């Protein structure tokens, strides 16, 4: 079969949920590193992260899965007041 590469672990829905929970809490930690340790469970993984035992990664760089597995809805953006004063229509001239 030639060169063996690091295969992505097959994750259960529970593990995906744990992955995204951890990724949300620790976006700086490598997602690939989190995935390889998901069998350890939430507490042990969190401990490893706090002890800097997992390599850093970018928010989603190095994570082959796009963040579509997230079940919680994203918060709605807060509407910002316009920065330019709006001139009432019909008062020209």
Order of alpha helices (4+ residues) and beta strands (2+ residues): alpha-alpha-alpha
